[in-house]
């Protein structure tokens, strides 16, 4: 791989790790960057999981120690996400590579529009304690499978669910979602690694920059909140939608 392309991938990994840890959706930056660099779709999925899993683990530990996460519910969600993501990852290896790229484009577009039109929410908390566990179980089951099958946007879906259905503010929702999502990342990675789909020559440096970005992102979110990340998320997502959409039209 050309050095300039590798540098761009590393930049996407760093930004993706930062955004993913703070507000979710880092996979929308990382995965299209790996695809645009020419990695086969299933290898790109696996390599993205390798990088994101290490970053998610480090960020999850930081959030876990912050004291704002409901630990019992998050632990149950983590385990459910792990199991369901293995099933999702197994399913995605059975479909055509061209369909994977089209699915990435669709998810990118949906999540871009969702963030674009989402107004301010999650500023104030109104926690409904009785809903934390059932919402966690239902989301972990559905999004765990999706996380293994494709992945980008999982964190955004989880954060939105915790804010709207449970009444968490953005900071608590992001922290809890990151821990739950870590289970999905790990499960899918175990399946992909067992099938020898991870490109470690890209994945190892990709993981390092993801970890650095993720730790900085979680530190930022705990200290300052997530408001300033939204414009960055939208700009990068729009650029990648344009790139992947253009490639699909040419294929």
Backbone as JSON, one array per atom type, in Angstrom:
{
  "sequence": "XXXXXXXXXXXXXXXXXXXXXXXXXXXXXXXXXXXXXXXXXXXXXXXXXXXXXXXXXXXXXXXXXXXXXXXXXXXXXXXXXXXXXXXXXXXXXXXXXXXXXXXXXXXXXXXXXXXXXXXXXXXXXXXXXXXXXXXXXXXXXXXXXXXXXXXXXXXXXXXXXXXXXXXXXXXXXXXXXXXXXXXXXXXXXXXXXXXXXXXXXXXXXXXXXXXXXXXXXXXXXXXXXXXXXXXXXXXXXXXXXXXXXXXXXXX",
  "N": [[0.85, -1.2, 0.0], [0.53, 2.22, -0.81], [2.45, 4.79, 0.78], [1.28, 7.33, 1.2], [-1.45, 6.79, 1.07], [-1.69, 5.09, 3.25], [-1.14, 6.89, 5.3], [-3.36, 8.59, 5.12], [-5.35, 6.76, 5.83], [-4.6, 6.29, 8.47], [-5.07, 8.82, 9.54], [-7.85, 8.97, 9.23], [-8.46, 6.89, 10.97], [-7.64, 7.94, 13.44], [-9.29, 10.26, 13.72], [-11.77, 8.99, 13.51], [-11.69, 7.34, 15.79], [-11.66, 9.26, 17.8], [-14.12, 10.68, 17.39], [-15.92, 8.52, 17.57], [-15.65, 7.65, 20.21], [-16.55, 9.84, 21.63], [-19.05, 10.75, 20.58], [-20.14, 8.76, 19.05], [-20.45, 6.84, 15.96], [-18.01, 6.65, 14.67], [-17.29, 4.59, 13.0], [-18.42, 5.26, 10.61], [-16.58, 6.88, 9.53], [-14.15, 5.48, 9.57], [-14.56, 2.9, 8.24], [-15.47, 3.46, 5.48], [-13.13, 4.78, 4.68], [-11.22, 2.76, 4.67], [-12.31, 1.12, 2.72], [-12.21, 2.87, 0.53], [-9.5, 2.96, 0.23], [-8.93, 0.67, -1.05], [-9.08, -1.87, 0.12], [-10.45, -5.17, 0.16], [-13.96, -5.7, 0.68], [-14.85, -7.4, 2.84], [-12.46, -7.77, 4.19], [-11.93, -5.13, 4.86], [-14.05, -4.63, 6.65], [-13.33, -6.42, 8.71], [-10.76, -5.48, 9.44], [-11.36, -2.9, 10.25], [-12.87, -3.54, 12.53], [-10.86, -4.65, 14.08], [-9.23, -2.43, 14.66], [-11.12, -0.69, 15.89], [-12.02, -2.14, 18.09], [-9.9, -2.3, 19.95], [-9.65, 0.43, 20.58], [-12.22, 0.92, 21.58], [-12.2, -0.68, 23.85], [-10.28, 0.59, 25.51], [-11.45, 3.15, 25.83], [-13.85, 2.39, 27.01], [-13.0, 1.43, 29.5], [-12.18, 3.8, 30.64], [-14.61, 5.23, 30.74], [-16.05, 3.48, 32.41], [-14.8, 3.79, 34.88], [-15.55, 6.32, 35.45], [-17.87, 6.6, 36.9], [-20.44, 7.22, 36.05], [-21.92, 5.36, 34.74], [-24.51, 2.88, 34.55], [-23.7, 0.03, 35.93], [-24.49, -2.71, 36.16], [-26.53, -3.06, 34.21], [-25.1, -2.24, 31.95], [-23.16, -4.24, 31.8], [-24.69, -6.52, 31.24], [-25.71, -5.76, 28.76], [-23.3, -5.59, 27.32], [-22.5, -8.31, 27.2], [-24.65, -9.46, 25.75], [-24.44, -8.03, 23.34], [-21.97, -9.0, 22.46], [-22.49, -11.74, 21.92], [-24.56, -11.57, 19.96], [-23.29, -10.12, 17.97], [-21.4, -11.86, 16.96], [-23.02, -13.62, 15.54], [-24.02, -11.83, 13.65], [-21.66, -11.1, 12.29], [-20.95, -13.54, 11.18], [-23.04, -13.85, 9.41], [-22.6, -11.75, 7.56], [-20.38, -12.57, 6.17], [-21.36, -14.28, 4.35], [-22.54, -13.03, 2.24], [-22.51, -11.19, -0.9], [-19.64, -9.21, -1.79], [-20.09, -6.8, -3.11], [-22.59, -6.06, -2.26], [-22.1, -5.43, 0.37], [-20.7, -2.99, 0.2], [-22.71, -1.37, -0.88], [-24.54, -1.45, 1.21], [-23.08, -0.12, 3.16], [-23.07, 2.45, 2.06], [-25.83, 3.1, 2.17], [-26.34, 3.04, 4.94], [-24.58, 5.03, 5.76], [-25.81, 7.28, 4.54], [-28.33, 7.35, 5.8], [-27.61, 7.74, 8.5], [-26.27, 10.17, 8.3], [-28.34, 11.94, 7.55], [-29.94, 11.61, 9.79], [-28.36, 12.69, 11.89], [-28.04, 15.26, 10.86], [-30.62, 16.4, 10.92], [-31.33, 16.09, 13.52], [-32.31, 17.68, 16.38], [-31.32, 19.7, 19.23], [-30.87, 17.56, 21.88], [-30.9, 15.54, 24.86], [-29.76, 17.18, 26.71], [-30.7, 17.73, 29.26], [-31.32, 15.57, 32.05], [-33.72, 13.0, 32.65], [-34.1, 10.5, 34.1], [-35.45, 7.29, 33.7], [-35.55, 4.81, 35.67], [-36.63, 2.21, 35.69], [-36.66, 1.5, 33.06], [-34.11, 1.15, 32.11], [-32.83, -1.44, 32.04], [-34.62, -3.15, 30.38], [-34.58, -1.64, 27.96], [-31.86, -1.68, 27.38], [-31.46, -4.44, 26.95], [-33.13, -4.96, 24.72], [-32.05, -3.21, 22.76], [-29.41, -4.15, 22.64], [-29.71, -6.69, 21.63], [-30.78, -6.31, 19.01], [-29.06, -4.34, 17.82], [-26.66, -5.5, 18.33], [-26.48, -7.66, 16.56], [-26.54, -6.19, 14.17], [-24.18, -4.71, 14.52], [-22.16, -6.63, 14.25], [-22.73, -7.46, 11.68], [-22.5, -5.19, 10.02], [-21.98, -2.52, 11.22], [-21.14, 0.45, 11.25], [-22.44, 3.38, 12.78], [-23.67, 2.16, 14.92], [-23.1, 3.03, 17.56], [-24.34, 5.54, 17.52], [-27.06, 4.87, 17.25], [-27.44, 3.51, 19.7], [-26.89, 5.54, 21.58], [-28.94, 7.37, 20.95], [-31.16, 5.82, 21.63], [-30.83, 5.49, 24.41], [-31.03, 8.14, 25.25], [-33.61, 8.97, 24.36], [-35.41, 6.93, 25.21], [-34.73, 6.19, 27.84], [-33.95, 8.48, 29.14], [-31.42, 9.48, 29.65], [-28.76, 11.93, 29.81], [-26.62, 13.32, 27.22], [-23.94, 12.78, 27.87], [-23.95, 10.62, 29.76], [-25.33, 8.76, 28.23], [-23.56, 8.39, 26.07], [-21.34, 7.29, 27.4], [-22.37, 4.88, 28.51], [-23.25, 3.61, 26.19], [-20.83, 3.22, 24.83], [-19.53, 1.25, 26.37], [-21.34, -0.91, 26.16], [-21.28, -1.23, 23.39], [-18.67, -2.04, 23.01], [-18.71, -4.76, 23.56], [-19.97, -5.73, 21.24], [-18.1, -5.06, 19.28], [-15.92, -6.68, 20.06], [-16.96, -9.31, 19.85], [-17.53, -9.55, 17.05], [-14.93, -9.16, 16.06], [-13.56, -11.43, 17.03], [-14.77, -13.45, 15.51], [-14.14, -12.65, 12.85], [-11.33, -12.67, 12.99], [-10.85, -15.37, 13.41], [-11.44, -16.34, 10.93], [-9.41, -15.4, 9.44], [-9.46, -12.81, 8.28], [-8.52, -10.33, 8.9], [-6.41, -7.66, 8.05], [-3.45, -7.34, 9.2], [-1.19, -5.78, 8.75], [-2.13, -3.3, 8.13], [-4.01, -3.08, 10.13], [-2.75, -3.05, 12.71], [-1.2, -0.54, 13.02], [-3.44, 1.04, 12.55], [-5.06, 0.4, 14.72], [-3.56, 1.52, 16.8], [-3.66, 4.35, 16.33], [-6.41, 4.63, 16.55], [-6.8, 4.02, 19.25], [-5.44, 6.16, 20.51], [-6.96, 8.34, 19.51], [-9.47, 7.58, 20.53], [-9.13, 7.63, 23.36], [-8.57, 10.34, 23.74], [-11.01, 11.35, 22.81], [-12.94, 10.33, 24.64], [-12.02, 11.52, 26.97], [-12.42, 14.21, 26.3], [-15.23, 14.22, 25.98], [-16.14, 13.62, 28.57], [-15.27, 15.84, 29.93], [-16.02, 18.18, 28.49], [-18.38, 17.72, 27.07], [-20.35, 17.0, 24.07], [-20.95, 18.75, 22.0], [-19.41, 20.23, 20.04], [-18.55, 18.31, 18.28], [-20.44, 17.59, 16.45], [-20.62, 19.23, 13.99], [-18.15, 18.47, 12.77], [-18.52, 15.74, 12.44], [-20.64, 15.72, 10.58], [-19.49, 17.0, 8.33], [-17.37, 15.27, 7.6], [-18.76, 12.87, 7.2], [-20.45, 13.56, 5.04], [-18.55, 13.97, 3.03], [-17.51, 11.39, 2.73], [-19.79, 9.96, 1.98], [-20.22, 11.07, -0.53], [-17.91, 10.17, -1.86], [-18.07, 7.3, -1.75], [-20.57, 6.95, -2.97], [-20.03, 7.95, -5.53], [-18.15, 6.07, -6.41], [-19.78, 3.8, -6.5], [-21.56, 4.48, -8.55], [-19.83, 4.47, -10.71], [-19.13, 1.84, -10.91]],
  "CA": [[0.0, 0.0, 0.0], [1.29, 3.47, -0.9], [2.59, 5.46, 2.08], [0.32, 8.44, 1.32], [-2.75, 6.19, 1.36], [-1.64, 4.61, 4.64], [-1.22, 8.07, 6.17], [-4.76, 9.02, 5.12], [-6.09, 5.78, 6.62], [-4.29, 6.54, 9.87], [-5.78, 10.04, 9.92], [-9.25, 8.58, 9.39], [-8.55, 6.09, 12.19], [-7.53, 8.82, 14.61], [-10.52, 11.06, 13.81], [-12.86, 8.06, 13.79], [-11.61, 6.93, 17.19], [-12.05, 10.42, 18.63], [-15.56, 10.9, 17.23], [-16.65, 7.34, 18.04], [-15.61, 7.6, 21.67], [-17.27, 10.98, 22.21], [-20.44, 10.93, 20.14], [-20.57, 7.61, 18.25], [-20.43, 7.01, 14.52], [-16.67, 6.64, 14.12], [-17.22, 3.61, 11.91], [-18.81, 5.95, 9.38], [-15.36, 7.5, 9.02], [-13.09, 4.47, 9.4], [-14.83, 1.85, 7.26], [-15.37, 3.96, 4.11], [-11.74, 5.11, 4.37], [-10.55, 1.5, 4.34], [-12.85, 0.69, 1.42], [-11.69, 3.78, -0.48], [-8.07, 2.65, 0.06], [-8.81, -0.5, -1.9], [-9.19, -3.15, 0.81], [-11.68, -5.91, -0.13], [-14.98, -5.27, 1.64], [-14.85, -8.2, 4.06], [-11.21, -7.46, 4.88], [-12.11, -3.79, 5.42], [-14.91, -4.8, 7.82], [-12.57, -7.09, 9.76], [-9.67, -4.6, 9.86], [-12.01, -1.84, 11.01], [-13.21, -4.09, 13.84], [-9.62, -4.82, 14.84], [-8.84, -1.12, 15.18], [-12.13, -0.09, 16.76], [-12.16, -2.92, 19.32], [-8.88, -1.84, 20.9], [-10.01, 1.77, 21.01], [-13.44, 0.83, 22.4], [-11.82, -1.24, 25.15], [-9.62, 1.62, 26.3], [-12.43, 4.18, 26.16], [-14.82, 1.79, 27.93], [-12.4, 1.42, 30.83], [-12.2, 5.19, 31.13], [-16.0, 5.55, 31.09], [-16.44, 2.61, 33.52], [-14.25, 4.35, 36.11], [-16.07, 7.68, 35.65], [-18.95, 6.55, 37.88], [-21.74, 7.67, 35.54], [-22.51, 4.25, 33.98], [-25.22, 1.84, 35.3], [-22.76, -1.06, 35.65], [-25.15, -4.01, 35.96], [-27.18, -3.06, 32.9], [-24.06, -2.16, 30.91], [-22.51, -5.55, 31.71], [-25.62, -7.41, 30.53], [-25.71, -5.31, 27.37], [-22.0, -5.97, 26.75], [-22.52, -9.74, 26.9], [-25.62, -9.68, 24.67], [-23.85, -7.49, 22.11], [-20.9, -9.91, 22.04], [-23.09, -12.94, 21.32], [-25.3, -11.26, 18.74], [-22.39, -9.63, 16.92], [-20.8, -13.04, 16.33], [-24.0, -14.09, 14.56], [-24.06, -10.85, 12.57], [-20.42, -11.2, 11.52], [-21.04, -14.77, 10.41], [-24.0, -13.62, 8.32], [-22.08, -10.85, 6.52], [-19.39, -13.29, 5.35], [-22.07, -15.13, 3.4], [-23.16, -12.24, 1.17], [-21.6, -10.65, -1.91], [-18.88, -8.03, -1.38], [-20.69, -5.59, -3.68], [-23.72, -5.69, -1.42], [-21.56, -4.8, 1.59], [-20.4, -1.6, -0.12], [-23.99, -0.67, -1.03], [-25.11, -1.31, 2.54], [-22.33, 0.96, 3.82], [-23.57, 3.72, 1.52], [-27.19, 3.33, 2.68], [-26.25, 3.37, 6.37], [-23.97, 6.36, 5.82], [-26.79, 8.3, 4.18], [-29.36, 7.4, 6.85], [-27.05, 8.33, 9.7], [-25.98, 11.58, 8.01], [-29.61, 12.66, 7.63], [-30.39, 11.56, 11.18], [-27.59, 13.67, 12.67], [-28.28, 16.59, 10.3], [-31.92, 16.94, 11.32], [-31.55, 15.89, 14.95], [-32.16, 18.93, 17.13], [-30.68, 19.55, 20.54], [-31.54, 16.69, 22.83], [-29.95, 14.96, 25.78], [-29.1, 18.23, 27.5], [-31.13, 17.52, 30.64], [-31.65, 14.18, 32.35], [-34.96, 12.62, 33.31], [-33.84, 9.05, 34.03], [-36.51, 6.35, 34.07], [-34.74, 3.68, 36.13], [-37.24, 0.93, 35.34], [-36.51, 1.23, 31.62], [-32.71, 0.99, 31.72], [-32.52, -2.83, 31.69], [-35.31, -3.64, 29.17], [-34.09, -0.93, 26.78], [-30.52, -2.21, 27.11], [-31.58, -5.8, 26.39], [-33.7, -4.9, 23.37], [-31.1, -2.58, 21.85], [-28.23, -5.0, 22.49], [-30.07, -7.82, 20.77], [-30.94, -5.85, 17.63], [-27.87, -3.64, 17.32], [-25.53, -6.41, 18.4], [-26.43, -8.36, 15.27], [-26.15, -5.2, 13.17], [-22.79, -4.33, 14.72], [-21.33, -7.65, 13.63], [-23.04, -7.55, 10.25], [-21.97, -4.03, 9.31], [-21.34, -1.79, 12.3], [-21.15, 1.92, 11.34], [-23.65, 4.0, 13.29], [-24.2, 1.45, 16.08], [-23.02, 3.89, 18.72], [-25.36, 6.59, 17.41], [-28.35, 4.26, 17.56], [-27.49, 3.22, 21.13], [-26.99, 6.82, 22.29], [-30.29, 7.9, 20.72], [-32.1, 5.01, 22.42], [-30.68, 5.8, 25.84], [-31.53, 9.5, 25.5], [-35.05, 9.08, 24.13], [-36.23, 5.94, 25.93], [-34.36, 6.06, 29.25], [-33.85, 9.8, 29.71], [-30.05, 9.87, 29.94], [-28.21, 13.04, 29.05], [-25.7, 12.84, 26.19], [-22.7, 12.26, 28.44], [-24.21, 9.3, 30.34], [-25.7, 7.89, 27.12], [-22.34, 8.07, 25.32], [-20.51, 6.43, 28.23], [-22.99, 3.56, 28.6], [-23.25, 3.04, 24.84], [-19.48, 2.78, 24.47], [-19.25, -0.02, 27.04], [-22.18, -1.93, 25.52], [-20.8, -1.4, 22.01], [-17.4, -2.75, 23.09], [-19.02, -6.18, 23.43], [-20.23, -6.02, 19.83], [-16.82, -5.01, 18.57], [-15.11, -7.84, 20.41], [-17.55, -10.52, 19.28], [-17.3, -9.58, 15.61], [-13.5, -9.33, 15.82], [-13.2, -12.83, 17.27], [-15.22, -14.24, 14.35], [-13.35, -12.26, 11.68], [-9.95, -13.13, 13.18], [-10.83, -16.83, 13.24], [-11.53, -16.6, 9.49], [-8.2, -14.82, 8.85], [-9.88, -11.71, 7.41], [-7.92, -9.07, 9.34], [-5.14, -7.26, 7.45], [-2.72, -6.82, 10.36], [-0.21, -4.77, 8.35], [-2.88, -2.05, 8.25], [-4.79, -3.1, 11.35], [-2.0, -2.71, 13.93], [-1.08, 0.92, 13.15], [-4.8, 1.57, 12.6], [-5.51, 0.25, 16.1], [-2.83, 2.47, 17.64], [-4.23, 5.7, 16.19], [-7.76, 4.56, 17.09], [-6.69, 4.08, 20.71], [-5.1, 7.54, 20.87], [-8.14, 9.16, 19.25], [-10.55, 7.19, 21.44], [-8.86, 8.13, 24.71], [-8.76, 11.79, 23.7], [-12.43, 11.61, 22.64], [-13.67, 10.09, 25.89], [-11.6, 12.58, 27.9], [-13.11, 15.43, 25.87], [-16.66, 14.11, 26.25], [-16.36, 13.69, 30.02], [-14.94, 17.17, 30.43], [-16.64, 19.31, 27.79], [-19.6, 17.37, 26.34], [-20.17, 16.54, 22.69], [-21.55, 19.67, 21.06], [-18.56, 20.67, 18.94], [-18.23, 17.21, 17.38], [-21.49, 17.4, 15.44], [-20.23, 19.74, 12.67], [-17.08, 17.66, 12.22], [-19.14, 14.48, 12.04], [-21.43, 15.95, 9.38], [-18.61, 17.31, 7.21], [-16.64, 14.07, 7.19], [-19.74, 11.91, 6.69], [-20.87, 13.99, 3.71], [-17.44, 13.72, 2.1], [-17.4, 9.96, 2.48], [-20.98, 9.57, 1.22], [-19.97, 11.47, -1.91], [-16.88, 9.3, -2.42], [-18.57, 5.94, -1.92], [-21.64, 7.02, -3.97], [-19.38, 8.12, -6.84], [-17.56, 4.78, -6.77], [-20.86, 2.88, -6.85], [-22.07, 4.87, -9.88], [-18.85, 4.11, -11.72], [-18.93, 0.38, -10.96]],
  "C": [[0.88, 1.25, 0.0], [1.28, 4.19, 0.45], [1.57, 6.58, 2.27], [-1.08, 7.93, 1.65], [-2.8, 5.71, 2.81], [-1.77, 5.77, 5.62], [-2.67, 8.57, 6.26], [-5.63, 8.07, 5.93], [-5.86, 6.01, 8.11], [-5.0, 7.79, 10.39], [-7.26, 9.74, 10.15], [-9.44, 7.76, 10.66], [-8.51, 6.94, 13.44], [-8.83, 9.62, 14.8], [-11.71, 10.16, 14.15], [-12.87, 7.62, 15.23], [-12.06, 8.03, 18.12], [-13.57, 10.62, 18.59], [-16.37, 9.76, 17.83], [-16.74, 7.32, 19.55], [-16.47, 8.69, 22.3], [-18.74, 11.03, 21.84], [-20.96, 9.75, 19.35], [-20.46, 7.9, 16.76], [-19.05, 7.01, 13.89], [-16.49, 5.65, 12.98], [-17.63, 4.2, 10.58], [-17.62, 6.66, 8.74], [-14.32, 6.44, 8.67], [-13.36, 3.5, 8.26], [-14.8, 2.36, 5.82], [-13.94, 4.32, 3.72], [-10.97, 3.86, 3.97], [-11.02, 0.97, 2.99], [-12.28, 1.56, 0.3], [-10.21, 3.51, -0.76], [-7.85, 1.38, -0.75], [-8.85, -1.84, -1.2], [-10.48, -3.85, 0.39], [-12.69, -5.69, 1.0], [-14.97, -6.07, 2.94], [-13.58, -7.98, 4.87], [-11.3, -6.09, 5.54], [-12.98, -3.85, 6.68], [-14.12, -5.37, 8.99], [-11.47, -6.18, 10.31], [-10.21, -3.42, 10.66], [-12.36, -2.31, 12.41], [-11.97, -4.25, 14.71], [-9.21, -3.49, 15.47], [-9.83, -0.57, 16.19], [-12.28, -0.83, 18.07], [-11.15, -2.49, 20.37], [-9.23, -0.47, 21.45], [-11.23, 1.75, 21.94], [-13.12, 0.27, 23.79], [-11.19, -0.21, 26.06], [-10.6, 2.7, 26.75], [-13.46, 3.65, 27.16], [-14.29, 1.76, 29.36], [-12.43, 2.8, 31.46], [-13.61, 5.59, 31.55], [-16.46, 4.75, 32.31], [-16.0, 3.23, 34.85], [-14.8, 5.75, 36.41], [-17.2, 7.74, 36.67], [-20.31, 6.95, 37.37], [-22.5, 6.56, 34.79], [-23.28, 3.31, 34.91], [-24.54, 0.49, 35.03], [-23.44, -2.41, 35.41], [-25.78, -4.09, 34.57], [-26.16, -3.02, 31.76], [-23.37, -3.5, 30.72], [-23.39, -6.55, 30.96], [-25.65, -7.05, 29.05], [-24.43, -5.71, 26.65], [-22.01, -7.43, 26.32], [-23.47, -10.06, 25.75], [-25.07, -9.19, 23.33], [-22.78, -8.43, 21.57], [-21.48, -11.12, 21.3], [-23.76, -12.63, 20.0], [-24.39, -10.78, 17.62], [-21.66, -10.77, 16.24], [-21.73, -13.57, 15.25], [-24.08, -13.13, 13.37], [-22.83, -10.93, 11.68], [-20.41, -12.45, 10.66], [-21.96, -14.59, 9.21], [-23.39, -12.79, 7.2], [-21.05, -11.55, 5.64], [-20.05, -14.14, 4.28], [-22.66, -14.35, 2.23], [-22.09, -11.64, 0.26], [-20.93, -9.37, -1.42], [-19.51, -6.75, -1.91], [-21.88, -5.12, -2.86], [-23.25, -5.01, -0.14], [-21.32, -3.32, 1.34], [-21.7, -0.79, -0.25], [-24.67, -0.46, 0.32], [-24.41, -0.2, 3.33], [-22.85, 2.32, 3.37], [-24.94, 4.07, 2.1], [-27.14, 3.76, 4.15], [-25.62, 4.75, 6.56], [-25.0, 7.46, 5.58], [-27.85, 8.46, 5.27], [-28.83, 8.12, 8.09], [-26.71, 9.8, 9.51], [-27.26, 12.41, 8.16], [-30.13, 12.71, 9.06], [-29.68, 12.62, 12.02], [-27.89, 15.09, 12.19], [-29.56, 17.2, 10.85], [-32.23, 16.75, 12.81], [-31.31, 17.21, 15.68], [-31.5, 18.65, 18.48], [-31.52, 18.62, 21.42], [-30.48, 16.06, 23.72], [-29.21, 15.99, 26.62], [-29.43, 18.06, 28.98], [-31.53, 16.07, 30.83], [-33.02, 14.06, 33.02], [-34.99, 11.09, 33.31], [-35.04, 8.26, 34.52], [-35.84, 5.02, 34.41], [-35.3, 2.34, 35.68], [-37.06, 0.55, 33.88], [-35.07, 0.93, 31.21], [-32.42, -0.44, 31.25], [-33.28, -3.31, 30.46], [-34.86, -2.94, 27.89], [-32.7, -1.44, 26.39], [-30.59, -3.57, 26.45], [-32.1, -5.74, 24.96], [-32.72, -4.29, 22.37], [-29.89, -3.48, 21.6], [-28.5, -6.17, 21.57], [-30.11, -7.41, 19.3], [-29.63, -5.28, 17.08], [-26.61, -4.48, 17.47], [-25.37, -7.17, 17.09], [-25.97, -7.4, 14.18], [-24.67, -4.84, 13.29], [-21.84, -5.35, 14.11], [-21.52, -7.72, 12.13], [-22.44, -6.41, 9.45], [-21.26, -3.09, 10.27], [-21.47, -0.29, 12.34], [-22.49, 2.48, 11.8], [-24.23, 3.32, 14.52], [-24.2, 2.33, 17.32], [-24.07, 4.99, 18.71], [-26.75, 6.07, 17.76], [-28.5, 4.01, 19.07], [-27.65, 4.51, 21.94], [-28.4, 7.39, 22.16], [-31.31, 7.14, 21.56], [-32.04, 5.34, 23.89], [-31.21, 7.2, 26.16], [-33.05, 9.53, 25.43], [-35.87, 8.16, 25.02], [-35.95, 5.87, 27.42], [-34.25, 7.43, 29.92], [-32.45, 10.21, 30.14], [-29.71, 11.18, 29.24], [-27.16, 12.47, 28.09], [-24.44, 12.21, 26.79], [-22.89, 10.85, 28.99], [-24.57, 8.29, 29.23], [-24.46, 7.45, 26.32], [-21.47, 7.09, 26.1], [-21.07, 5.0, 28.27], [-22.97, 2.86, 27.25], [-21.88, 2.5, 24.45], [-19.14, 1.44, 25.11], [-20.05, -1.15, 26.41], [-21.64, -2.25, 24.13], [-19.46, -2.15, 21.97], [-17.62, -4.27, 22.96], [-19.27, -6.59, 22.0], [-18.96, -6.02, 19.01], [-16.0, -6.26, 18.81], [-15.64, -9.12, 19.79], [-17.29, -10.64, 17.79], [-15.83, -9.81, 15.29], [-13.07, -10.77, 16.01], [-13.58, -13.71, 16.08], [-14.37, -13.93, 13.13], [-11.91, -12.76, 11.79], [-9.84, -14.63, 12.97], [-10.91, -17.23, 11.77], [-10.38, -15.95, 8.72], [-8.53, -13.69, 7.88], [-9.23, -10.38, 7.77], [-6.59, -8.84, 8.63], [-4.33, -6.58, 8.56], [-1.68, -5.76, 9.99], [-0.84, -3.37, 8.38], [-3.52, -1.95, 9.63], [-4.03, -2.67, 12.6], [-1.76, -1.2, 14.05], [-2.44, 1.61, 13.23], [-5.34, 1.51, 14.02], [-4.85, 1.27, 17.02], [-3.43, 3.87, 17.55], [-5.67, 5.75, 16.67], [-7.75, 4.69, 18.61], [-6.41, 5.51, 21.16], [-6.31, 8.46, 20.69], [-9.27, 8.87, 20.22], [-10.36, 7.72, 22.85], [-9.03, 9.65, 24.77], [-10.25, 12.15, 23.6], [-13.21, 11.42, 23.91], [-13.3, 11.12, 26.95], [-12.33, 13.88, 27.59], [-14.59, 15.37, 26.25], [-16.96, 14.23, 27.73], [-16.16, 15.1, 30.55], [-15.78, 18.27, 29.82], [-18.0, 18.98, 27.15], [-19.3, 17.12, 24.88], [-20.6, 17.54, 21.62], [-20.69, 19.99, 19.84], [-18.23, 19.56, 17.95], [-19.24, 17.07, 16.26], [-21.11, 17.97, 14.08], [-19.14, 18.92, 12.0], [-17.63, 16.34, 11.68], [-19.88, 14.65, 10.71], [-20.54, 16.2, 8.16], [-17.92, 16.06, 6.69], [-17.6, 13.05, 6.6], [-20.19, 12.28, 5.27], [-19.79, 13.72, 2.67], [-17.35, 12.25, 1.74], [-18.6, 9.42, 1.71], [-20.76, 9.89, -0.26], [-18.98, 10.53, -2.58], [-17.41, 7.9, -2.71], [-19.69, 5.93, -3.0], [-21.08, 7.15, -5.37], [-18.78, 6.8, -7.32], [-18.63, 3.77, -7.2], [-21.42, 3.19, -8.25], [-21.13, 4.45, -10.99], [-18.7, 2.6, -11.9], [-19.96, -0.29, -11.86]]
}
